[in-house]
Structures are given as structure tokens and as C-alpha cells.
Amino acid sequence: MNAVVGSHDLLLVTLDTLRFDVAEELAAAGRIPHLAAHLPGGRWERRHSPGSFTYAAHQAILAGFLPTPASPGGPHPRLFAARFAGSESTAPRTWVFDAPDLPGALAAAGYRTVCIGGVGFFNKQGPLGSVLPGLFQESHWSPEMGVPSPTSFEEQVARAERVTAEQPAGQPLFLFVNVPALHQPNWFHLPGATREHGDSRASHAAALEYVDAHIGRLFAAMSARRPCFAIVCSDHGTAYGEDGYTGHRIGHEVVWTVPYAHFTLPASTPPSATPAEETA
């Protein structure tokens, strides 16, 4: 990551509430082709979330504590880490920063940091909803990007395209997008479902297909100027009746287990020539 930070744009996408089992099934069935095309080996990595609901998980993620590999043999080296004496997950290849959070550290390193919010913890409509977006130099949210909107992700992608189009050529960009489409209510993403029908594992899956249909535009916008290092993961899962549980902020396997992937999006447009190159 020491070679990536500064040379690449950075994209962090949290697919809020996405369950690992649903993400895995859809990738295997070919139902999320745009995401699967970028997943290493076409598969999600199984990881454990640092929190059981959005606020807790994002406080950790935005401090560099990304979901942890769900395999024994740790400590697992982290991509980013605040300098902290005794940290066992800080490795030589970790990008170490002297700040309490990743957006602040990247801003100090010269990045423009932008948040495009989704769920209520990013809506800036009160003190609690302002904490996480307040970590960024710039933040965006509107009701059309919120949980009840059937077109929330399309609105977020359109905003991301405007952000990248306005980006100064010489400055790297860190873009964070919290995607609310998987969060309840999501029944409206399932053809034929009604409000009375309610949310289900099937509508959760349909919401992921909806996100996949538009995420290619986000990847294209973020790789238009320079290579982009992308992290796509869930912050936590949610229960749909397993063992009698519904929802999240509970200690259940379907809540703690999340899909994760990171990959590099190659630059789709060659960098602009320098004046010396133009006159050579």
C-alpha cells in the first residue's frame, strides 16, 4: 500500500447490510457479472465485520480496521493502519498514518476526500448523522440517495460521476460510497413484491443485482484519470428469520460474516502529457 497511496485514486464501497451467503451465491450463479468480473478468481473473500451495525462497523473501517479474513492463523496484516504501539496487524507493507482516521490521513497526504452517503448515519440531518461524513473534506447525501429510494444507487453513481469530473487533474481522489440499496426496506427491488410482502432474502438478492447493474459506471468514473485501488465489502449482514432473528446489531453468523474484495482498476484513459512531452 505504500506504493499505491499517492499514485492511485482510492475507492471504498460499503454495500451496507450485504450478507456473505447471498453475495457468494449470486456471484457463483452469474447474477452479478459486473462485480464478479473484478473479484479475484470471480469470488468474494469471506471475512468478519468489525461491527454488527453500520455506525460501529464504519467507525472501525474508516480508522483502517477493514473486515478481517475469516480464517485462523492471524494476525492478518492490514492495508492501512494508524501508528499505534504494539499493533500486531501492522506489517511492513501497511500504509501507516499519524491521524485518528483514514480520511484525515489521506487528506494530509494530498488526497481530496469525498463521502457519498446512503443510510441514515450519513444523512447529516442531526449530530449523529454528521459524525461519519464529517471525517471527509466533502460529503453528499440527499433523500434520493437514502434507504427508501428505489433508485438510490443510480443517484449515488451520478453524484460520483460529477465528483470525478470536477477532480483537479494533479490531485488524487479518495471516494467513499455507502450503498443503502441492500438495507431494509428492499422489497421494491424484487419484481412482483409489494410492501405487504415485505423484505426477504430474495429481495436482498434482487437489491444486489440492482447495484451490479450500475456499478460499472462507478468503476469507469474512478479509473478515467489514473489507476484506482478499489475496496468493495459489506459492513455487516442481516438476518431474515434465521434461528428466530430478524435484522442486525446482534451476534449472529449471518450478521458477522461479510463479503470482501480489493482489486486495481487500470486507468482507462492515458494520463495527460506533460508540456515537455507535448513539445517533444
NORQUI-V625744 format. One record per residue. N is the residue number from 0. RES is the residue in one small letter. PSI is psi in degrees with one decimal (none if undefined). NEAR is the number of other ideal C-beta (glycine too) atoms within 8 Angstrom. D_LAST is the distance of its C-alpha to the last C-alpha in whole Angstrom. Layout:
n | res | psi | near | d_last
N | RES | PSI | NEAR | D_LAST
N | RES | PSI | NEAR | D_LAST
This chain:
n | res | psi | near | d_last
0 | m | -20.6 | 9 | 34
1 | n | -26.7 | 7 | 32
2 | a | -23.3 | 5 | 29
3 | v | -47.4 | 10 | 29
4 | v | 123.9 | 11 | 30
5 | g | -33.5 | 7 | 27
6 | s | -19.7 | 8 | 25
7 | h | 150.2 | 12 | 27
8 | d | 155.5 | 14 | 28
9 | l | 134.3 | 16 | 32
10 | l | 125.1 | 16 | 35
11 | l | 116.6 | 11 | 38
12 | v | 119.9 | 13 | 41
13 | t | 116.7 | 14 | 44
14 | l | 87.4 | 14 | 46
15 | d | 124.1 | 14 | 49
16 | t | 3.3 | 15 | 53
17 | l | 127.0 | 14 | 51
18 | r | 145.3 | 15 | 54
19 | f | -44.4 | 15 | 53
20 | d | -38.1 | 8 | 55
21 | v | -44.7 | 12 | 54
22 | a | -42.3 | 15 | 50
23 | e | -44.8 | 12 | 51
24 | e | -43.3 | 9 | 53
25 | l | -36.8 | 13 | 51
26 | a | -44.3 | 15 | 48
27 | a | -31.8 | 7 | 50
28 | a | -0.4 | 6 | 51
29 | g | 22.3 | 7 | 48
30 | r | -8.9 | 10 | 49
31 | i | 67.1 | 12 | 46
32 | p | -33.1 | 8 | 43
33 | h | -37.6 | 11 | 40
34 | l | -46.6 | 12 | 41
35 | a | -29.0 | 10 | 42
36 | a | -21.8 | 7 | 39
37 | h | -11.4 | 11 | 37
38 | l | 131.9 | 12 | 40
39 | p | 118.8 | 7 | 40
40 | g | 10.8 | 4 | 42
41 | g | 12.5 | 7 | 43
42 | r | 149.0 | 9 | 46
43 | w | 151.2 | 11 | 46
44 | e | 136.1 | 9 | 47
45 | r | 122.3 | 11 | 50
46 | r | 169.9 | 15 | 50
47 | h | 134.4 | 10 | 53
48 | s | 149.4 | 15 | 52
49 | p | -1.0 | 11 | 52
50 | g | 158.2 | 13 | 55
51 | s | 0.8 | 12 | 57
52 | f | 170.0 | 9 | 56
53 | t | -49.6 | 13 | 53
54 | y | -48.8 | 11 | 53
55 | a | -45.5 | 10 | 54
56 | a | -41.4 | 15 | 51
57 | h | -31.1 | 14 | 48
58 | q | -39.5 | 10 | 49
59 | a | -48.4 | 10 | 49
60 | i | -42.9 | 14 | 46
61 | l | 1.9 | 12 | 44
62 | a | 4.0 | 10 | 45
63 | g | -1.2 | 12 | 43
64 | f | 77.1 | 8 | 47
65 | l | 162.8 | 13 | 45
66 | p | 140.9 | 11 | 48
67 | t | 135.4 | 10 | 49
68 | p | 131.4 | 9 | 49
69 | a | 56.1 | 7 | 53
70 | s | 147.9 | 5 | 54
71 | p | 174.7 | 3 | 55
72 | g | 13.0 | 3 | 54
73 | g | -176.9 | 7 | 52
74 | p | 145.0 | 5 | 51
75 | h | 123.9 | 7 | 48
76 | p | 141.7 | 8 | 45
77 | r | 155.3 | 12 | 43
78 | l | -43.7 | 9 | 39
79 | f | 143.9 | 11 | 40
80 | a | 135.7 | 13 | 43
81 | a | 144.0 | 12 | 44
82 | r | 121.3 | 6 | 45
83 | f | 118.4 | 7 | 48
84 | a | 130.1 | 3 | 50
85 | g | 4.2 | 4 | 52
86 | s | 119.4 | 7 | 50
87 | e | -9.6 | 5 | 50
88 | s | 7.8 | 11 | 48
89 | t | 121.9 | 10 | 45
90 | a | 170.1 | 7 | 43
91 | p | -29.5 | 3 | 40
92 | r | -1.0 | 6 | 38
93 | t | 138.4 | 14 | 39
94 | w | 111.7 | 10 | 37
95 | v | 134.8 | 8 | 39
96 | f | 157.3 | 14 | 39
97 | d | 73.1 | 6 | 42
98 | a | 161.2 | 9 | 43
99 | p | -9.8 | 5 | 46
100 | d | 157.4 | 10 | 44
101 | l | -44.7 | 11 | 40
102 | p | -41.3 | 14 | 39
103 | g | -38.3 | 11 | 40
104 | a | -41.6 | 13 | 38
105 | l | -35.4 | 13 | 35
106 | a | -41.3 | 11 | 35
107 | a | -25.9 | 8 | 35
108 | a | 4.9 | 9 | 32
109 | g | 2.3 | 7 | 30
110 | y | 147.4 | 11 | 31
111 | r | 126.0 | 12 | 32
112 | t | 125.8 | 14 | 35
113 | v | 133.4 | 14 | 37
114 | c | 129.8 | 15 | 40
115 | i | 107.1 | 16 | 41
116 | g | 167.3 | 15 | 45
117 | g | -75.1 | 17 | 48
118 | v | 175.0 | 13 | 51
119 | g | -25.6 | 8 | 53
120 | f | -2.1 | 12 | 52
121 | f | 10.9 | 14 | 49
122 | n | -7.4 | 10 | 50
123 | k | 22.4 | 10 | 50
124 | q | 8.6 | 5 | 54
125 | g | 175.6 | 6 | 56
126 | p | -44.2 | 5 | 55
127 | l | -39.2 | 7 | 55
128 | g | 0.5 | 12 | 53
129 | s | -10.1 | 9 | 50
130 | v | -54.7 | 10 | 50
131 | l | -48.6 | 13 | 47
132 | p | -23.0 | 13 | 45
133 | g | -10.3 | 7 | 46
134 | l | -14.3 | 11 | 44
135 | f | 155.4 | 11 | 40
136 | q | -29.6 | 7 | 38
137 | e | 137.8 | 9 | 39
138 | s | 150.0 | 12 | 41
139 | h | 137.7 | 11 | 42
140 | w | 147.1 | 12 | 46
141 | s | 161.5 | 7 | 48
142 | p | -30.9 | 6 | 51
143 | e | -20.0 | 8 | 49
144 | m | -1.0 | 15 | 47
145 | g | 176.1 | 14 | 51
146 | v | -43.7 | 11 | 53
147 | p | -5.5 | 5 | 55
148 | s | 123.1 | 11 | 52
149 | p | -14.3 | 5 | 52
150 | t | 27.2 | 7 | 48
151 | s | -44.9 | 15 | 47
152 | f | -35.0 | 12 | 44
153 | e | -40.7 | 8 | 43
154 | e | -39.6 | 12 | 43
155 | q | -42.6 | 14 | 41
156 | v | -41.0 | 13 | 39
157 | a | -39.9 | 8 | 38
158 | r | -40.8 | 11 | 38
159 | a | -38.2 | 14 | 36
160 | e | -36.5 | 10 | 33
161 | r | -39.3 | 8 | 33
162 | v | -47.7 | 14 | 33
163 | t | -33.6 | 13 | 30
164 | a | -28.6 | 7 | 28
165 | e | -3.6 | 5 | 29
166 | q | 127.6 | 10 | 27
167 | p | 137.9 | 5 | 25
168 | a | -37.3 | 6 | 21
169 | g | 0.0 | 3 | 21
170 | q | 131.2 | 9 | 25
171 | p | 157.9 | 12 | 27
172 | l | 133.3 | 13 | 30
173 | f | 112.0 | 14 | 33
174 | l | 126.8 | 14 | 35
175 | f | 130.1 | 15 | 39
176 | v | 120.1 | 13 | 41
177 | n | 110.9 | 14 | 45
178 | v | 117.8 | 14 | 46
179 | p | -2.6 | 13 | 49
180 | a | -31.2 | 13 | 50
181 | l | -23.9 | 14 | 52
182 | h | 148.4 | 12 | 54
183 | q | 141.3 | 8 | 57
184 | p | 139.6 | 9 | 58
185 | n | 8.6 | 14 | 56
186 | w | -30.3 | 13 | 59
187 | f | -8.4 | 8 | 57
188 | h | -10.9 | 12 | 54
189 | l | 116.1 | 12 | 57
190 | p | 130.2 | 4 | 58
191 | g | -12.1 | 4 | 62
192 | a | 154.3 | 11 | 62
193 | t | 167.9 | 6 | 64
194 | r | -38.7 | 6 | 64
195 | e | -32.1 | 4 | 68
196 | h | -38.5 | 8 | 66
197 | g | 179.9 | 6 | 64
198 | d | 155.3 | 9 | 61
199 | s | 172.1 | 11 | 62
200 | r | -33.5 | 8 | 60
201 | a | -40.3 | 8 | 59
202 | s | -30.2 | 14 | 57
203 | h | -44.7 | 17 | 55
204 | a | -41.2 | 12 | 54
205 | a | -34.9 | 12 | 53
206 | a | -36.8 | 12 | 51
207 | l | -37.3 | 17 | 49
208 | e | -38.0 | 12 | 48
209 | y | -45.1 | 11 | 48
210 | v | -44.2 | 14 | 45
211 | d | -33.9 | 13 | 43
212 | a | -21.0 | 7 | 43
213 | h | -9.0 | 11 | 41
214 | i | -21.0 | 13 | 39
215 | g | -35.0 | 7 | 36
216 | r | -37.7 | 9 | 35
217 | l | -44.9 | 14 | 35
218 | f | -40.0 | 14 | 33
219 | a | -41.6 | 9 | 30
220 | a | -37.8 | 12 | 30
221 | m | -13.1 | 15 | 30
222 | s | 14.4 | 14 | 27
223 | a | -23.3 | 9 | 25
224 | r | -37.8 | 10 | 22
225 | r | 169.4 | 10 | 23
226 | p | 148.8 | 11 | 25
227 | c | 126.3 | 14 | 29
228 | f | 120.0 | 13 | 32
229 | a | 138.5 | 15 | 35
230 | i | 124.0 | 13 | 38
231 | v | 122.2 | 10 | 41
232 | c | 172.8 | 14 | 45
233 | s | 155.7 | 18 | 48
234 | d | -28.2 | 13 | 50
235 | h | 165.8 | 15 | 53
236 | g | -162.5 | 15 | 55
237 | t | 154.0 | 13 | 58
238 | a | 142.0 | 14 | 62
239 | y | 54.6 | 9 | 63
240 | g | -3.3 | 6 | 67
241 | e | 126.3 | 9 | 66
242 | d | 26.9 | 5 | 69
243 | g | 2.3 | 4 | 70
244 | y | 146.6 | 9 | 67
245 | t | 134.5 | 5 | 65
246 | g | -157.9 | 8 | 62
247 | h | -162.6 | 11 | 60
248 | r | 36.8 | 6 | 61
249 | i | 157.5 | 9 | 63
250 | g | 64.9 | 5 | 63
251 | h | 151.8 | 10 | 63
252 | e | -39.8 | 6 | 61
253 | v | -14.6 | 12 | 59
254 | v | -43.2 | 15 | 58
255 | w | -24.4 | 12 | 57
256 | t | 124.3 | 14 | 55
257 | v | 154.9 | 16 | 51
258 | p | 148.6 | 15 | 48
259 | y | 146.2 | 14 | 45
260 | a | 145.2 | 12 | 42
261 | h | 148.4 | 8 | 38
262 | f | 165.2 | 9 | 35
263 | t | 130.6 | 8 | 31
264 | l | 112.7 | 14 | 30
265 | p | 150.2 | 6 | 26
266 | a | 129.9 | 12 | 24
267 | s | -16.7 | 7 | 24
268 | t | 128.7 | 6 | 21
269 | p | 144.8 | 4 | 17
270 | p | 149.4 | 7 | 16
271 | s | 144.2 | 5 | 14
272 | a | 147.4 | 6 | 10
273 | t | 161.9 | 6 | 10
274 | p | -38.5 | 6 | 9
275 | a | -38.9 | 6 | 6
276 | e | -35.8 | 7 | 5
277 | e | -28.7 | 7 | 6
278 | t | -2.6 | 5 | 4
279 | a | none | 4 | 0
